[in-house]
């Protein structure tokens, strides 16, 4: 079928499932946010916000990225551009991962394992 038909089919099959899983997970983390222990409470609220943001990006940004890829980058002449974009995005994610480790830089083993994990 066409790209539009494939996207409609995918949305119809997946959005309700993503809403259910995201909301139940977010509610569970928000319940953790009610803890009187501040670090656990902060983690619960942060994790709930991350789950909600992930859902929002999954139903907005990701489909848009798929359409851009299918329309503009999947043509044979664009293989080099696709490879370069993939390398650039991977590098940005790796740099963000490394920068998020700055509080733990005193622990070289943790940094090495984290850099390898982010790099993979």
N, C-alpha and C positions, 0 to 999 in steps of 0.2 A: 504494500500500500504506500500511500504518500507519507511524507514526514508528518504532516498535520494529523492524518488518521492514526499513525503510530503513537504520536504524543497524546492524543485524546484517549486512545485505548489504555496507554500506560497510566495516565492520570486517573482514569476511572477505576483501574484495578488497584492502585497503590495509595492514593491520598487518604482514603478512610483508614487503612491500616497504619499509615504513618501518623495520622492524628491520634489514633488509639494508643499506639506505643509511646509516642512523644508525650501525650498528656499524662498517661499513667506514670511514666518515668519522672516527669517534672513534678507531679504531685508527691511522689515518694520522696524526692529530694527536698521539696518544700517542707514536708513533714520533718525531715532531718533538720531543716532550718529552724524548727521550734525548740531544738535542744538548748538547755541552759549553758552548755559548754560552748564558749564563743568560737573556737576554731572549727568545731563540728557544725555549728550553726552557719558559719560563713561558708564552709564547704558546701553545705546543702543548698543554700541560696545561689551560690555561684554555679553549681552543677545544674540546678533547675534552669537558670538563665541560659546556660550553654545548650541544654537540650532544646529549649524553645528557639534559640537562635539557629541551631542546627536544623530544626524543622522548617523554619522560615526560609533558610537558604536552600534546603532540599526541594521546596516547592516553587521557588522563584529563580534563584541563580543557576542551579544545576540544569534545569530544563533549558534555560536560555543558553547556557554553555553548550549543551548538546545540539541545539539548533544552529548556533554559530559554527560549531565543528562540522555538522552535516552540510550546511549550505556553503561555507566558505573554505574550510580547511581539509575536507576529505577528498578533494580532487587531487589527481596524481601530481600536478604541478606544484601543489602546496605541501608536499611531504617534507621538504626542508624547513619550511616555515613552521609546520607542526612540530618538528623535532626541536627547533630552536625555542619555540614557546614552551614546550615541555621542559626543556633544560632550564630555562629562565624561571619558570614557576617552581620547579623542584629546588633550584638554588635559593629562591626567596623563602620557601618553606624551611629549608635547612638553616638559613641565617636567622629566621625568626625563632626556630627551635633553639639554636645556640644562644641567642640573646636572652631567651627566657630562662636560661640557666645561670645568669650572672650572679644570683645570690649563692649558688652552690659552687662557685669557681674555686673555693678553697679545698674541694674534694675532687682531685683529679680522676679518680676511678669512676665516680658518678658522672662526671663530665664526659669521659671517654665512652662509657656505655650509652649515655644519652645521645651523643653526637652520632654514634654508630646506628642507634635506633632511628633517629630522625633521618639520617642519610639513606637508610634502607627504605 
